[in-house]
Every structure is written in C-alpha cells, then in structure tokens.
Amino acid sequence: MGGITKPGKPKSKRGTTRLRHKIEKASNAKQRKQRKLAKKNPEWRSKLKKDPGIPNLFPYKEKLLHQIEADRERRKEEQQRRKEMAKAAKTGTDEKAEEEMDADDGDLIDFDDDEMEGIDEDADDVDESNPMAALIASARKAAAKYDKELQSGSDMDEDDEDSDDDEDADDRAGAIEVPGGATSRKAFDKVFKQVVEQADVVLYVLDARDPEGTRSRDVERSVMAAASGGKRLILILNKVDLVPPKVLRGWLTHLRRYFPTIPLRASNPAPNAQTFNHKDMSVASTSAALFRALKSFAASRNLKRAVSVGVIGYPNVGKSSVINALLSRLGGSRGGSSHAACPAGAEAGVTTSIRRVKIDSKLTLLDSPGIVFPSTSDVGSNPNAFKPKNQIEAHAHLVLLNAVPPKAIDDPIPAVQLLLKRLAPRQDLMDRLAAVYDLPPLMPNPNTGDQTTDFLVQVARKRGRLGRGGVPNINAAAMTVVTDWRDGRIQGWNEAPVLAVAPAPVAGEKPTESKTQDSEAIVPDQKEIVTEWAKEFKLDGLWGFGDAEEEVPEVEMS
Ligand SMILES: Nc1nc2c(ncn2[C@@H]2O[C@H](COP(=O)(O)OP(=O)(O)OP(=O)(O)O)[C@@H](O)[C@H]2O)c(=O)[nH]1
C-alpha cells in the first residue's frame, strides 16, 4: 500500500490558480454587493441611533421618568377615547359623540402643546414610541427656533451698522484675554494712555445699569491730573434705554456731583432686549445733544487747532457705539464701525496707532476707544463699588459687567448665581426673568435656599441646552443667561446711592445736603468744577434732563 499512487489520478486536491482567482473574484463581488445593499437599508441607520437613555447619575432622572410615564399614559387614554368616539360616530347612533370628538381634537392639540411645554407642535412627528427622543427633539427644535428668531431679529435690525458693531465687538472681545494679565493687555493699555494724553475732552462711558460698577476712581484721577492743562472729563451714561426713568434720574443726580454727565443711547438695543420708553431719548436726539455739547466746548476754547475728543470706558459699555454715533453725524459718510475706512477729512501725519477723524475745523475724534480694565484697587477706593466675598464672586461680578470675553468664561454658573442674588429682592424683576424663559414663578430651594440649579435646569430644557440622553446642560444654560443679561434681554439695574440729608432742617431754611458718600473727593472743589465745566459745554439745557416728574412707562419689547 503505502506511498504508491495510481497512475492517471491527480496528486493533490488543490485546484488550479485560475479557478482560485475566479472564486476570489466572485466572493469579493458578492461582498461588495452586500455592503451596497446594507447602506441602502434604513434599518441599518436606526440601529446605530440607539437612545442611551437617562444616565443613572442624573439627579432629576426620577422626575423625568415620571413625567414621561404620565405622558405616555395620558396619550394612551386619549387615543382610546378617540377610538371609541370614532366608532360611535361611524355607527351614526350618536351625533353628539361626533361633535364631542371635534371638540376633543382641539383639546388633544392643546394637551400635546402643554405636555411639550409649548415647545413645538411639530414635535408630534417624532417617534412616539420613544418619548425621551420626542422630548429631546422638541427641545432641540425650540432651541433652533429661538436661535433663528434672534438671527432674523438682528438681520432685520434697521441699522446694519449695529450688527457689524456686534461682530466687531465680539472679535475684539475675543482678542482680549481675561482682564488682568494677557499679553494683549499691554497693547490696550498703550492705546488707553494715548487716548487720555491726546484728548482735550475725555468721554468716560458708563453703563447705566451699573454706573458705579463701570466707574474707576483711578482713571478719573489720572485724567484729572492733567485737568489744569485744560483737559476735561465728561461722564457718558450710556444704554439709558435699559433702565427706568426714575433710576436714570437718580444716577444723573448722583454722578453730576462729580462730573458733568450726559445721558446717551448710543445704539439700538439687541434683538428682544427689554427696554424702557424714555421721553426724548432716542439714539438720534441723545447723540445730537452730545455732539452739540462738544461743539460748544470747541467754540468756547477758540483754539487755533481743533479740539480732540477721546472715548474711554470698561469693555462692552458702548465705546465704539459712541464713536460711531459721533461719526454718523459727519455729513454723508456714515460712521460705520470704528474699523471703517478713515474718512477723507482725517488728518495726515498721525504717527501714533490712534487715528484722528476730523469732524469739522474745530473738532477731531480719536477713533480708537481706550479700554479701562477693572482693577481691584477700584473696589478699595470706590465706596459704592460691589465688594465681592471671594475670588469666585469677584469673577462673577466681572462677568455680569460684561468685562470678560465669552471665550474666557470657563464657569458661567457663579455669575448666574450672583445675578439671581441681586434680582431676588425685587419680585417684579424675578417675575420678568421667569417670563423671559417662560417659566413658572421662581422659588428658592427650601433645602439650600439657592435656586440657581433649579433655574438653570428649567432654562436648559426650555432652550434645548441638552446633552447626551437629554440631560440638561446647565453650563450651556448659564451661558445663555449671561448672554441674555449682556444684551439686555434680562432686566436688572443698580439704584443710585441715596445722599444723606442733614436730619432736622431749621424752619424756613432749605435742607442741607451732607457730604457725598464718597469720602475721598477727587478734587476739593468738585461742585464748582462741575458747574464751570457744564457752562463750557452749554449743558444748562441738559442739566434738568430727566428731572421732571415722570411716570415710569410700561416696559417695551424692542
Ligand atoms: N440697549 C443699548 N445697547 C447699546 C447701547 N449702546 C451700545 N449698545 C450695545 O452694547 C454692546 C457693546 O457696544 P460696543 O460699542 O461694542 O461697546 P464697546 O465698549 O466698544 O465694547 P468693547 O469693544 O468690547 O470694549 C453692543 O451690542 C451695542 O449694540 C445703548 O445705548 N443701548
């Protein structure tokens, strides 16, 4: 036996190379075809989209599951009822049932709306077998709708220049790192120094919502150091549309104890901002008043050269808007953004980085604003400044002053906490805040006394700031709140400090005012200086601005 093979039989079972290749080719072709078919098959996609559900660690899981379950039950009951009524109507035995069914249809729509918290009627389109997915989808739709609304609002803005400004502001804000120590700080400080040095009139822009918070005594001192040389400092109380007239009056009275102060609306508000209707305080009229004051000053100086005007202030108070408002008064050429091409009237031969725009033969505008960065020494020297408890609160305060660029805000939650703390004593403002997000009245948590987390969870759900598995992303919600605050969609302001009045006026005598609360006066004769300067700027007409008793008008949505 062993080893002998019969002649004529093949030695091995191995096929020919040609056959092997043929089989390989056919197999590859078959696999290719299967892959192609699988791609076309819709099941393939839906398999991948498996909902991961709510993570166990999510603190509101129970609540959410309950809600989903109740939702499902009610929907089932409604469906059952509709079925029965449809059956009755079909048999024609009960006409009433048909009517009822019609009415019920309306109810059902209402019910769906309620359940989806009024987010979107289209939410019904999504897969009903997965309520969690439906909830997330509808919330996302609401977020998209809201973002679109904001977008179209800014597109519809009458003044294109404003939206350009916003972009510019964002760009520039992005360039600035957190105030206090970035490399770009040096460049900004240099511009600030140049503006103060070169300007005859320094316009110090303050935010009307928190004038003392955006006011630096150090800056005022540095400008005043050059006052004997004829430099003037004027306070510009900007964004007056974001505070009620009574609050504005209080601040004008307070600030005019230090420097001549001019109220201003430098720009139109952001879309959906909640503004107040002030008599005679439009963008055009207030910027015209400022322009007139500057022209009066230039005329009173009667110099051979033009008087130069510089603008300084905290980030985001509206410095560029003030420059643009003044530039827009140039005949024909719309100021546009501060980065617009230098108008033809610009003086040649300027060696610094600051451009000068010639407004007329007597007036020149330095068209780069000087940014004032908040400093801790201000808090010490300003008796009216907010005193933060710790580092976190100090940062939150800066965020609420809009002095921190959005990219540099790592944790916006403390800012929302501080905002709620400030608004809490004013029930009307708390109610308006709830209304902004379409929430029920805001209540402090009975256990912690704090409502920040509860509030942010609700905002996240309303605005579709949801993470994986529909978990509310409270960080993103907090950022939304911070942006809404920055753009005036959330109302809030500080009231001016009340001046102490001597207790018992002698009969027949006028009550005498005691010293201002600011014990450290900038110069001894502040009152005299303010009066003298006001004359140079012919502010007498403006002096009574806002003094007349006025009713606080209704809030107006822009
Ligand atoms: N409601 C309201 N918003 C204003 C007013 N003036 C300016 N703004 C808005 O405030 C935001 C900041 O304005 P900017 O002029 O860019 O402020 P800025 O001080 O130059 O800002 P930075 O360049 O970041 O320092 C913009 O969204 C403006 O539209 C105003 O009078 N009322």
The ligand as an SDF file (V2000), in Angstrom:
LIG
                    3D

 32 34  0  0  0  0  0  0  0  0999 V2000
  -29.5740   98.8470   24.6200 N   0  0  0  0  0  0  0  0  0  0  0  0
  -28.4760   99.5120   24.2570 C   0  0  0  0  0  0  0  0  0  0  0  0
  -27.4130   98.8210   23.7970 N   0  0  0  0  0  0  0  0  0  0  0  0
  -26.3090   99.5210   23.4500 C   0  0  0  0  0  0  0  0  0  0  0  0
  -26.2460  100.9280   23.5290 C   0  0  0  0  0  0  0  0  0  0  0  0
  -25.0090  101.3090   23.1200 N   0  0  0  0  0  0  0  0  0  0  0  0
  -24.3500  100.2000   22.8010 C   0  0  0  0  0  0  0  0  0  0  0  0
  -25.1150   99.1180   22.9860 N   0  0  0  0  0  0  0  0  0  0  0  0
  -24.7760   97.7180   22.7500 C   0  0  0  0  0  0  0  0  0  0  0  0
  -23.7210   97.3480   23.6280 O   0  0  0  0  0  0  0  0  0  0  0  0
  -22.8780   96.3970   23.0150 C   0  0  0  0  0  0  0  0  0  0  0  0
  -21.4450   96.8350   23.1330 C   0  0  0  0  0  0  0  0  0  0  0  0
  -21.2650   98.0090   22.3750 O   0  0  0  0  0  0  0  0  0  0  0  0
  -19.8350   98.4480   21.8350 P   0  0  0  0  0  0  0  0  0  0  0  0
  -19.9670   99.8030   21.2560 O   0  0  0  0  0  0  0  0  0  0  0  0
  -19.2260   97.3990   21.0190 O   0  0  0  0  0  0  0  0  0  0  0  0
  -19.0660   98.5160   23.2160 O   0  0  0  0  0  0  0  0  0  0  0  0
  -17.5140   98.7270   23.4820 P   0  0  0  0  0  0  0  0  0  0  0  0
  -17.4080   99.4460   24.7740 O   0  0  0  0  0  0  0  0  0  0  0  0
  -16.8550   99.3650   22.3080 O   0  0  0  0  0  0  0  0  0  0  0  0
  -17.0770   97.2210   23.6450 O   0  0  0  0  0  0  0  0  0  0  0  0
  -15.5880   96.5970   23.6340 P   0  0  0  0  0  0  0  0  0  0  0  0
  -15.0530   96.8390   22.2770 O   0  0  0  0  0  0  0  0  0  0  0  0
  -15.8330   95.1610   23.9660 O   0  0  0  0  0  0  0  0  0  0  0  0
  -14.7900   97.2800   24.6810 O   0  0  0  0  0  0  0  0  0  0  0  0
  -23.3470   96.2820   21.5720 C   0  0  0  0  0  0  0  0  0  0  0  0
  -24.1310   95.1190   21.4700 O   0  0  0  0  0  0  0  0  0  0  0  0
  -24.2060   97.5170   21.3640 C   0  0  0  0  0  0  0  0  0  0  0  0
  -25.2360   97.2960   20.4220 O   0  0  0  0  0  0  0  0  0  0  0  0
  -27.4090  101.6270   24.0120 C   0  0  0  0  0  0  0  0  0  0  0  0
  -27.4440  102.8370   24.1290 O   0  0  0  0  0  0  0  0  0  0  0  0
  -28.4800  100.8540   24.3500 N   0  0  0  0  0  0  0  0  0  0  0  0
  1  2  1  0
  2  3  2  0
  2 32  1  0
  3  4  1  0
  4  5  2  0
  4  8  1  0
  5  6  1  0
  5 30  1  0
  6  7  2  0
  7  8  1  0
  8  9  1  0
  9 10  1  0
  9 28  1  0
 10 11  1  0
 11 12  1  0
 11 26  1  0
 12 13  1  0
 13 14  1  0
 14 15  2  0
 14 16  1  0
 14 17  1  0
 17 18  1  0
 18 19  2  0
 18 20  1  0
 18 21  1  0
 21 22  1  0
 22 23  2  0
 22 24  1  0
 22 25  1  0
 26 27  1  0
 26 28  1  0
 28 29  1  0
 30 31  2  0
 30 32  1  0
M  END
$$$$
